[in-house]
Amino acid sequence: MIDLTTLRVAATVLCFALFLGIVGWAFARRNAARFDEAARLPFEQD
């Protein structure tokens, strides 16, 4: 049987892996053009 501590450790490791995946996606070079375009949107609107 899996105890509560094991589930907490698994959830922590899973959330940390998800966090690293999001950070990796955010800083990927292939997304830079889209993010730069989105960052300029407030200044281009009337």
mmCIF file of the N, C-alpha and C atoms, coordinates in Angstrom:
data_MODEL
# 
_entry.id   MODEL 
# 
loop_
_atom_site.group_PDB 
_atom_site.id 
_atom_site.type_symbol 
_atom_site.label_atom_id 
_atom_site.label_alt_id 
_atom_site.label_comp_id 
_atom_site.label_asym_id 
_atom_site.label_entity_id 
_atom_site.label_seq_id 
_atom_site.pdbx_PDB_ins_code 
_atom_site.Cartn_x 
_atom_site.Cartn_y 
_atom_site.Cartn_z 
_atom_site.occupancy 
_atom_site.B_iso_or_equiv 
_atom_site.pdbx_formal_charge 
_atom_site.auth_seq_id 
_atom_site.auth_comp_id 
_atom_site.auth_asym_id 
_atom_site.auth_atom_id 
_atom_site.pdbx_PDB_model_num 
ATOM 1   N N  . MET A 1 1  ? 0.840  -1.189 0.000   1.00 0.00 ? 1  MET A N  1 
ATOM 2   C CA . MET A 1 1  ? 0.000  0.000  0.000   1.00 0.00 ? 1  MET A CA 1 
ATOM 3   C C  . MET A 1 1  ? 0.882  1.248  0.000   1.00 0.00 ? 1  MET A C  1 
ATOM 4   N N  . ILE A 1 2  ? 0.465  2.233  -0.746  1.00 0.00 ? 2  ILE A N  1 
ATOM 5   C CA . ILE A 1 2  ? 1.205  3.491  -0.840  1.00 0.00 ? 2  ILE A CA 1 
ATOM 6   C C  . ILE A 1 2  ? 0.756  4.412  0.290   1.00 0.00 ? 2  ILE A C  1 
ATOM 7   N N  . ASP A 1 3  ? 1.724  4.936  1.023   1.00 0.00 ? 3  ASP A N  1 
ATOM 8   C CA . ASP A 1 3  ? 1.364  5.815  2.133   1.00 0.00 ? 3  ASP A CA 1 
ATOM 9   C C  . ASP A 1 3  ? 1.304  7.270  1.669   1.00 0.00 ? 3  ASP A C  1 
ATOM 10  N N  . LEU A 1 4  ? 0.833  8.123  2.550   1.00 0.00 ? 4  LEU A N  1 
ATOM 11  C CA . LEU A 1 4  ? 0.610  9.533  2.226   1.00 0.00 ? 4  LEU A CA 1 
ATOM 12  C C  . LEU A 1 4  ? 1.913  10.253 1.897   1.00 0.00 ? 4  LEU A C  1 
ATOM 13  N N  . THR A 1 5  ? 2.982  9.914  2.585   1.00 0.00 ? 5  THR A N  1 
ATOM 14  C CA . THR A 1 5  ? 4.270  10.572 2.337   1.00 0.00 ? 5  THR A CA 1 
ATOM 15  C C  . THR A 1 5  ? 4.764  10.274 0.925   1.00 0.00 ? 5  THR A C  1 
ATOM 16  N N  . THR A 1 6  ? 4.606  9.063  0.464   1.00 0.00 ? 6  THR A N  1 
ATOM 17  C CA . THR A 1 6  ? 5.018  8.696  -0.891  1.00 0.00 ? 6  THR A CA 1 
ATOM 18  C C  . THR A 1 6  ? 4.212  9.472  -1.927  1.00 0.00 ? 6  THR A C  1 
ATOM 19  N N  . LEU A 1 7  ? 2.929  9.627  -1.698  1.00 0.00 ? 7  LEU A N  1 
ATOM 20  C CA . LEU A 1 7  ? 2.093  10.395 -2.618  1.00 0.00 ? 7  LEU A CA 1 
ATOM 21  C C  . LEU A 1 7  ? 2.514  11.862 -2.640  1.00 0.00 ? 7  LEU A C  1 
ATOM 22  N N  . ARG A 1 8  ? 2.861  12.408 -1.490  1.00 0.00 ? 8  ARG A N  1 
ATOM 23  C CA . ARG A 1 8  ? 3.303  13.803 -1.442  1.00 0.00 ? 8  ARG A CA 1 
ATOM 24  C C  . ARG A 1 8  ? 4.617  13.986 -2.179  1.00 0.00 ? 8  ARG A C  1 
ATOM 25  N N  . VAL A 1 9  ? 5.534  13.058 -2.010  1.00 0.00 ? 9  VAL A N  1 
ATOM 26  C CA . VAL A 1 9  ? 6.815  13.126 -2.713  1.00 0.00 ? 9  VAL A CA 1 
ATOM 27  C C  . VAL A 1 9  ? 6.592  13.015 -4.213  1.00 0.00 ? 9  VAL A C  1 
ATOM 28  N N  . ALA A 1 10 ? 5.752  12.096 -4.635  1.00 0.00 ? 10 ALA A N  1 
ATOM 29  C CA . ALA A 1 10 ? 5.468  11.929 -6.059  1.00 0.00 ? 10 ALA A CA 1 
ATOM 30  C C  . ALA A 1 10 ? 4.823  13.184 -6.642  1.00 0.00 ? 10 ALA A C  1 
ATOM 31  N N  . ALA A 1 11 ? 3.903  13.792 -5.905  1.00 0.00 ? 11 ALA A N  1 
ATOM 32  C CA . ALA A 1 11 ? 3.253  15.014 -6.385  1.00 0.00 ? 11 ALA A CA 1 
ATOM 33  C C  . ALA A 1 11 ? 4.252  16.158 -6.475  1.00 0.00 ? 11 ALA A C  1 
ATOM 34  N N  . THR A 1 12 ? 5.170  16.250 -5.504  1.00 0.00 ? 12 THR A N  1 
ATOM 35  C CA . THR A 1 12 ? 6.182  17.299 -5.526  1.00 0.00 ? 12 THR A CA 1 
ATOM 36  C C  . THR A 1 12 ? 7.117  17.128 -6.721  1.00 0.00 ? 12 THR A C  1 
ATOM 37  N N  . VAL A 1 13 ? 7.559  15.906 -6.955  1.00 0.00 ? 13 VAL A N  1 
ATOM 38  C CA . VAL A 1 13 ? 8.455  15.638 -8.088  1.00 0.00 ? 13 VAL A CA 1 
ATOM 39  C C  . VAL A 1 13 ? 7.734  15.911 -9.399  1.00 0.00 ? 13 VAL A C  1 
ATOM 40  N N  . LEU A 1 14 ? 6.487  15.520 -9.504  1.00 0.00 ? 14 LEU A N  1 
ATOM 41  C CA . LEU A 1 14 ? 5.704  15.771 -10.723 1.00 0.00 ? 14 LEU A CA 1 
ATOM 42  C C  . LEU A 1 14 ? 5.525  17.264 -10.973 1.00 0.00 ? 14 LEU A C  1 
ATOM 43  N N  . CYS A 1 15 ? 5.205  18.010 -9.935  1.00 0.00 ? 15 CYS A N  1 
ATOM 44  C CA . CYS A 1 15 ? 5.031  19.462 -10.093 1.00 0.00 ? 15 CYS A CA 1 
ATOM 45  C C  . CYS A 1 15 ? 6.342  20.140 -10.453 1.00 0.00 ? 15 CYS A C  1 
ATOM 46  N N  . PHE A 1 16 ? 7.440  19.684 -9.877  1.00 0.00 ? 16 PHE A N  1 
ATOM 47  C CA . PHE A 1 16 ? 8.736  20.258 -10.208 1.00 0.00 ? 16 PHE A CA 1 
ATOM 48  C C  . PHE A 1 16 ? 9.102  19.967 -11.667 1.00 0.00 ? 16 PHE A C  1 
ATOM 49  N N  . ALA A 1 17 ? 8.832  18.754 -12.138 1.00 0.00 ? 17 ALA A N  1 
ATOM 50  C CA . ALA A 1 17 ? 9.097  18.408 -13.533 1.00 0.00 ? 17 ALA A CA 1 
ATOM 51  C C  . ALA A 1 17 ? 8.224  19.250 -14.467 1.00 0.00 ? 17 ALA A C  1 
ATOM 52  N N  . LEU A 1 18 ? 6.985  19.471 -14.091 1.00 0.00 ? 18 LEU A N  1 
ATOM 53  C CA . LEU A 1 18 ? 6.091  20.323 -14.883 1.00 0.00 ? 18 LEU A CA 1 
ATOM 54  C C  . LEU A 1 18 ? 6.608  21.752 -14.918 1.00 0.00 ? 18 LEU A C  1 
ATOM 55  N N  . PHE A 1 19 ? 7.068  22.254 -13.783 1.00 0.00 ? 19 PHE A N  1 
ATOM 56  C CA . PHE A 1 19 ? 7.638  23.594 -13.716 1.00 0.00 ? 19 PHE A CA 1 
ATOM 57  C C  . PHE A 1 19 ? 8.850  23.721 -14.635 1.00 0.00 ? 19 PHE A C  1 
ATOM 58  N N  . LEU A 1 20 ? 9.744  22.744 -14.587 1.00 0.00 ? 20 LEU A N  1 
ATOM 59  C CA . LEU A 1 20 ? 10.922 22.780 -15.462 1.00 0.00 ? 20 LEU A CA 1 
ATOM 60  C C  . LEU A 1 20 ? 10.531 22.721 -16.931 1.00 0.00 ? 20 LEU A C  1 
ATOM 61  N N  . GLY A 1 21 ? 9.495  21.961 -17.250 1.00 0.00 ? 21 GLY A N  1 
ATOM 62  C CA . GLY A 1 21 ? 9.009  21.901 -18.623 1.00 0.00 ? 21 GLY A CA 1 
ATOM 63  C C  . GLY A 1 21 ? 8.465  23.235 -19.095 1.00 0.00 ? 21 GLY A C  1 
ATOM 64  N N  . ILE A 1 22 ? 7.721  23.918 -18.245 1.00 0.00 ? 22 ILE A N  1 
ATOM 65  C CA . ILE A 1 22 ? 7.169  25.227 -18.601 1.00 0.00 ? 22 ILE A CA 1 
ATOM 66  C C  . ILE A 1 22 ? 8.287  26.250 -18.775 1.00 0.00 ? 22 ILE A C  1 
ATOM 67  N N  . VAL A 1 23 ? 9.266  26.234 -17.876 1.00 0.00 ? 23 VAL A N  1 
ATOM 68  C CA . VAL A 1 23 ? 10.397 27.161 -17.996 1.00 0.00 ? 23 VAL A CA 1 
ATOM 69  C C  . VAL A 1 23 ? 11.170 26.878 -19.279 1.00 0.00 ? 23 VAL A C  1 
ATOM 70  N N  . GLY A 1 24 ? 11.392 25.617 -19.581 1.00 0.00 ? 24 GLY A N  1 
ATOM 71  C CA . GLY A 1 24 ? 12.073 25.254 -20.827 1.00 0.00 ? 24 GLY A CA 1 
ATOM 72  C C  . GLY A 1 24 ? 11.305 25.716 -22.052 1.00 0.00 ? 24 GLY A C  1 
ATOM 73  N N  . TRP A 1 25 ? 9.996  25.572 -22.017 1.00 0.00 ? 25 TRP A N  1 
ATOM 74  C CA . TRP A 1 25 ? 9.167  26.007 -23.145 1.00 0.00 ? 25 TRP A CA 1 
ATOM 75  C C  . TRP A 1 25 ? 9.210  27.530 -23.289 1.00 0.00 ? 25 TRP A C  1 
ATOM 76  N N  . ALA A 1 26 ? 9.169  28.232 -22.167 1.00 0.00 ? 26 ALA A N  1 
ATOM 77  C CA . ALA A 1 26 ? 9.143  29.693 -22.205 1.00 0.00 ? 26 ALA A CA 1 
ATOM 78  C C  . ALA A 1 26 ? 10.445 30.269 -22.752 1.00 0.00 ? 26 ALA A C  1 
ATOM 79  N N  . PHE A 1 27 ? 11.568 29.612 -22.487 1.00 0.00 ? 27 PHE A N  1 
ATOM 80  C CA . PHE A 1 27 ? 12.853 30.134 -22.914 1.00 0.00 ? 27 PHE A CA 1 
ATOM 81  C C  . PHE A 1 27 ? 13.379 29.479 -24.187 1.00 0.00 ? 27 PHE A C  1 
ATOM 82  N N  . ALA A 1 28 ? 12.571 28.661 -24.831 1.00 0.00 ? 28 ALA A N  1 
ATOM 83  C CA . ALA A 1 28 ? 12.994 28.015 -26.081 1.00 0.00 ? 28 ALA A CA 1 
ATOM 84  C C  . ALA A 1 28 ? 13.128 29.063 -27.189 1.00 0.00 ? 28 ALA A C  1 
ATOM 85  N N  . ARG A 1 29 ? 14.168 28.948 -27.960 1.00 0.00 ? 29 ARG A N  1 
ATOM 86  C CA . ARG A 1 29 ? 14.418 29.919 -29.032 1.00 0.00 ? 29 ARG A CA 1 
ATOM 87  C C  . ARG A 1 29 ? 13.316 29.927 -30.087 1.00 0.00 ? 29 ARG A C  1 
ATOM 88  N N  . ARG A 1 30 ? 12.708 28.790 -30.316 1.00 0.00 ? 30 ARG A N  1 
ATOM 89  C CA . ARG A 1 30 ? 11.668 28.729 -31.355 1.00 0.00 ? 30 ARG A CA 1 
ATOM 90  C C  . ARG A 1 30 ? 10.431 29.536 -30.980 1.00 0.00 ? 30 ARG A C  1 
ATOM 91  N N  . ASN A 1 31 ? 10.233 29.829 -29.695 1.00 0.00 ? 31 ASN A N  1 
ATOM 92  C CA . ASN A 1 31 ? 9.079  30.617 -29.247 1.00 0.00 ? 31 ASN A CA 1 
ATOM 93  C C  . ASN A 1 31 ? 9.391  32.101 -29.115 1.00 0.00 ? 31 ASN A C  1 
ATOM 94  N N  . ALA A 1 32 ? 10.637 32.492 -29.285 1.00 0.00 ? 32 ALA A N  1 
ATOM 95  C CA . ALA A 1 32 ? 11.044 33.880 -29.045 1.00 0.00 ? 32 ALA A CA 1 
ATOM 96  C C  . ALA A 1 32 ? 10.292 34.855 -29.954 1.00 0.00 ? 32 ALA A C  1 
ATOM 97  N N  . ALA A 1 33 ? 10.119 34.518 -31.210 1.00 0.00 ? 33 ALA A N  1 
ATOM 98  C CA . ALA A 1 33 ? 9.448  35.433 -32.143 1.00 0.00 ? 33 ALA A CA 1 
ATOM 99  C C  . ALA A 1 33 ? 8.000  35.672 -31.724 1.00 0.00 ? 33 ALA A C  1 
ATOM 100 N N  . ARG A 1 34 ? 7.301  34.615 -31.329 1.00 0.00 ? 34 ARG A N  1 
ATOM 101 C CA . ARG A 1 34 ? 5.905  34.776 -30.903 1.00 0.00 ? 34 ARG A CA 1 
ATOM 102 C C  . ARG A 1 34 ? 5.797  35.614 -29.634 1.00 0.00 ? 34 ARG A C  1 
ATOM 103 N N  . PHE A 1 35 ? 6.710  35.383 -28.693 1.00 0.00 ? 35 PHE A N  1 
ATOM 104 C CA . PHE A 1 35 ? 6.670  36.135 -27.445 1.00 0.00 ? 35 PHE A CA 1 
ATOM 105 C C  . PHE A 1 35 ? 7.038  37.598 -27.666 1.00 0.00 ? 35 PHE A C  1 
ATOM 106 N N  . ASP A 1 36 ? 7.986  37.865 -28.552 1.00 0.00 ? 36 ASP A N  1 
ATOM 107 C CA . ASP A 1 36 ? 8.342  39.252 -28.863 1.00 0.00 ? 36 ASP A CA 1 
ATOM 108 C C  . ASP A 1 36 ? 7.162  39.977 -29.508 1.00 0.00 ? 36 ASP A C  1 
ATOM 109 N N  . GLU A 1 37 ? 6.476  39.288 -30.407 1.00 0.00 ? 37 GLU A N  1 
ATOM 110 C CA . GLU A 1 37 ? 5.300  39.883 -31.054 1.00 0.00 ? 37 GLU A CA 1 
ATOM 111 C C  . GLU A 1 37 ? 4.202  40.159 -30.025 1.00 0.00 ? 37 GLU A C  1 
ATOM 112 N N  . ALA A 1 38 ? 3.974  39.229 -29.107 1.00 0.00 ? 38 ALA A N  1 
ATOM 113 C CA . ALA A 1 38 ? 2.955  39.415 -28.079 1.00 0.00 ? 38 ALA A CA 1 
ATOM 114 C C  . ALA A 1 38 ? 3.344  40.550 -27.124 1.00 0.00 ? 38 ALA A C  1 
ATOM 115 N N  . ALA A 1 39 ? 4.626  40.722 -26.883 1.00 0.00 ? 39 ALA A N  1 
ATOM 116 C CA . ALA A 1 39 ? 5.068  41.782 -25.985 1.00 0.00 ? 39 ALA A CA 1 
ATOM 117 C C  . ALA A 1 39 ? 4.860  43.171 -26.602 1.00 0.00 ? 39 ALA A C  1 
ATOM 118 N N  . ARG A 1 40 ? 4.873  43.260 -27.924 1.00 0.00 ? 40 ARG A N  1 
ATOM 119 C CA . ARG A 1 40 ? 4.673  44.552 -28.594 1.00 0.00 ? 40 ARG A CA 1 
ATOM 120 C C  . ARG A 1 40 ? 3.207  44.910 -28.804 1.00 0.00 ? 40 ARG A C  1 
ATOM 121 N N  . LEU A 1 41 ? 2.305  43.979 -28.616 1.00 0.00 ? 41 LEU A N  1 
ATOM 122 C CA . LEU A 1 41 ? 0.888  44.228 -28.884 1.00 0.00 ? 41 LEU A CA 1 
ATOM 123 C C  . LEU A 1 41 ? 0.314  45.441 -28.140 1.00 0.00 ? 41 LEU A C  1 
ATOM 124 N N  . PRO A 1 42 ? 0.571  45.638 -26.859 1.00 0.00 ? 42 PRO A N  1 
ATOM 125 C CA . PRO A 1 42 ? -0.030 46.805 -26.183 1.00 0.00 ? 42 PRO A CA 1 
ATOM 126 C C  . PRO A 1 42 ? 0.411  48.153 -26.771 1.00 0.00 ? 42 PRO A C  1 
ATOM 127 N N  . PHE A 1 43 ? 1.569  48.191 -27.363 1.00 0.00 ? 43 PHE A N  1 
ATOM 128 C CA . PHE A 1 43 ? 2.090  49.452 -27.913 1.00 0.00 ? 43 PHE A CA 1 
ATOM 129 C C  . PHE A 1 43 ? 1.624  49.702 -29.335 1.00 0.00 ? 43 PHE A C  1 
ATOM 130 N N  . GLU A 1 44 ? 1.116  48.670 -30.018 1.00 0.00 ? 44 GLU A N  1 
ATOM 131 C CA . GLU A 1 44 ? 0.685  48.809 -31.403 1.00 0.00 ? 44 GLU A CA 1 
ATOM 132 C C  . GLU A 1 44 ? -0.801 49.141 -31.523 1.00 0.00 ? 44 GLU A C  1 
ATOM 133 N N  . GLN A 1 45 ? -1.560 48.964 -30.461 1.00 0.00 ? 45 GLN A N  1 
ATOM 134 C CA . GLN A 1 45 ? -2.998 49.216 -30.518 1.00 0.00 ? 45 GLN A CA 1 
ATOM 135 C C  . GLN A 1 45 ? -3.273 50.720 -30.380 1.00 0.00 ? 45 GLN A C  1 
ATOM 136 N N  . ASP A 1 46 ? -4.374 51.148 -30.978 1.00 0.00 ? 46 ASP A N  1 
ATOM 137 C CA . ASP A 1 46 ? -4.747 52.560 -30.909 1.00 0.00 ? 46 ASP A CA 1 
ATOM 138 C C  . ASP A 1 46 ? -5.262 52.965 -29.556 1.00 0.00 ? 46 ASP A C  1 
# 
